[in-house]
Amino acid sequence: MISSCLLTPEVLEQAYGQGARECLFANEQINLVISQYRQFDLLELERLLTAVGWSRRPMRRVHRALEHTLLNVGLWRHDSQFPRLVGFARCTGDGVLEATVWDVAIHPLYQGGGLGKQLMDYILESLKEMGIERVTLFADPGVVSFYKRQGWTLEPQGHRCAFWYAS
Ligand SMILES: CC(C)(COP(=O)(O)OP(=O)(O)OC[C@H]1O[C@@H](n2cnc3c(N)ncnc32)[C@H](O)[C@@H]1OP(=O)(O)O)[C@@H](O)C(=O)NCCC(=O)NCCS
């Protein structure tokens, strides 16, 4: 995999907010940025989640859910005028002890390039900075090993739950 860290820290912070991080991606022509502070266009988010095959949810409820979410993280394909949302994940929780990860999605055109893993790394680092040491998620059956490869512990029967403990 090739690093393409071409954006200056100033551009990153101005367009995507504090702590934004450029991703590693094989296509050097494409700059991808993970950020938890750039605002979401709900229609664009819906398009992304539909693209990965999930059914639509009422937009007003999604809006409220995002407002009540501990951590909303977007993965953006950089463009100086119109960055495009190509990945997303969010975490609910108390912000102190526990968190749960939801809605992890990478647009099909960008899957298989290490972005899902980088998104999860970013989330776990952000939660760790809050002092959170126990993180849970409910994986779709076909995706369990995506999390297992990253060090998540499966619930005993290994069907749908995974737990991650900060070391
Ligand atoms: C699951 C998803 C987020 C993975 O994102 P991605 O960018 O394609 O994943 P990465 O390229 O970072 O993959 C990291 C590793 O996990 C593996 N992996 C990716 N998707 C996998 C899957 N569905 N099952 C098992 N392993 C998977 C990759 O082969 C790679 O392995 P490696 O480190 O040995 O090379 C993405 O495929 C997606 O959005 N899927 C549709 C929505 C979904 O199912 N979300 C999860 C809900 S629980």
The ligand as a Tripos MOL2 file, in Angstrom:
@<TRIPOS>MOLECULE
LIG
   48    50     1     0     0
SMALL
NO_CHARGES

@<TRIPOS>ATOM
      1 C1        -16.9330   -4.4350    6.1360 C.3       1 LIG1
      2 C2        -16.2870   -3.2090    5.4910 C.3       1 LIG1
      3 C3        -16.5030   -1.9970    6.4000 C.3       1 LIG1
      4 C4        -14.7920   -3.4780    5.3180 C.3       1 LIG1
      5 O1        -14.1940   -2.3320    4.7550 O.3       1 LIG1
      6 P1        -12.9680   -2.4820    3.7050 P.3       1 LIG1
      7 O2        -12.3990   -1.1470    3.4850 O.co2     1 LIG1
      8 O3        -13.4520   -3.2360    2.5290 O.co2     1 LIG1
      9 O4        -12.0030   -3.3980    4.5630 O.3       1 LIG1
     10 P2        -10.3870   -3.3800    4.5490 P.3       1 LIG1
     11 O5         -9.9320   -3.2840    3.1470 O.co2     1 LIG1
     12 O6         -9.9050   -2.3650    5.5060 O.co2     1 LIG1
     13 O7        -10.0910   -4.8280    5.1040 O.3       1 LIG1
     14 C5         -9.2430   -5.0770    6.2030 C.3       1 LIG1
     15 C6         -9.0690   -6.5790    6.3150 C.3       1 LIG1
     16 O8        -10.3510   -7.1890    6.5670 O.3       1 LIG1
     17 C7        -10.6560   -8.1230    5.5270 C.3       1 LIG1
     18 N1        -12.0850   -7.9890    5.2200 N.ar      1 LIG1
     19 C8        -12.6930   -6.9650    4.5960 C.ar      1 LIG1
     20 N2        -14.0260   -7.1950    4.5230 N.ar      1 LIG1
     21 C9        -14.2350   -8.4050    5.0870 C.ar      1 LIG1
     22 C10       -15.3950   -9.1780    5.3220 C.ar      1 LIG1
     23 N3        -16.6160   -8.8000    4.9220 N.pl3     1 LIG1
     24 N4        -15.2390  -10.3570    5.9670 N.ar      1 LIG1
     25 C11       -14.0180  -10.7720    6.3750 C.ar      1 LIG1
     26 N5        -12.8810  -10.0720    6.1790 N.ar      1 LIG1
     27 C12       -12.9910   -8.8850    5.5640 C.ar      1 LIG1
     28 C13        -9.7930   -7.7260    4.3580 C.3       1 LIG1
     29 O9         -9.5310   -8.8100    3.5140 O.3       1 LIG1
     30 C14        -8.5490   -7.2220    5.0350 C.3       1 LIG1
     31 O10        -7.7490   -8.3150    5.4170 O.3       1 LIG1
     32 P3         -6.1240   -8.1880    5.4990 P.3       1 LIG1
     33 O11        -5.8430   -7.1820    6.5820 O.co2     1 LIG1
     34 O12        -5.6880   -9.5480    5.8410 O.co2     1 LIG1
     35 O13        -5.6980   -7.7000    4.1490 O.co2     1 LIG1
     36 C15       -16.8830   -2.9380    4.0780 C.3       1 LIG1
     37 O14       -16.7030   -4.0620    3.2630 O.3       1 LIG1
     38 C16       -18.3620   -2.5700    4.0820 C.2       1 LIG1
     39 O15       -18.7110   -1.4010    4.2260 O.2       1 LIG1
     40 N6        -19.2270   -3.5700    3.9090 N.am      1 LIG1
     41 C17       -20.6750   -3.3170    3.7800 C.3       1 LIG1
     42 C18       -21.2850   -2.8380    5.0760 C.3       1 LIG1
     43 C19       -21.0110   -3.7800    6.2270 C.2       1 LIG1
     44 O16       -21.2180   -4.9720    6.1290 O.2       1 LIG1
     45 N7        -20.5530   -3.2000    7.3480 N.am      1 LIG1
     46 C20       -20.2580   -3.9140    8.5500 C.3       1 LIG1
     47 C21       -21.4750   -4.0650    9.3770 C.3       1 LIG1
     48 S1        -21.1430   -4.9890   10.8490 S.3       1 LIG1
@<TRIPOS>BOND
     1     1     2 1
     2     2     3 1
     3     2     4 1
     4     2    36 1
     5     4     5 1
     6     5     6 1
     7     6     7 2
     8     6     8 1
     9     6     9 1
    10     9    10 1
    11    10    11 2
    12    10    12 1
    13    10    13 1
    14    13    14 1
    15    14    15 1
    16    15    16 1
    17    15    30 1
    18    16    17 1
    19    17    18 1
    20    17    28 1
    21    18    19 ar
    22    18    27 ar
    23    19    20 ar
    24    20    21 ar
    25    21    22 ar
    26    21    27 ar
    27    22    23 1
    28    22    24 ar
    29    24    25 ar
    30    25    26 ar
    31    26    27 ar
    32    28    29 1
    33    28    30 1
    34    30    31 1
    35    31    32 1
    36    32    33 2
    37    32    34 1
    38    32    35 1
    39    36    37 1
    40    36    38 1
    41    38    39 2
    42    38    40 1
    43    40    41 1
    44    41    42 1
    45    42    43 1
    46    43    44 2
    47    43    45 1
    48    45    46 1
    49    46    47 1
    50    47    48 1
@<TRIPOS>SUBSTRUCTURE
     1 LIG1         1 GROUP 0 **** ****
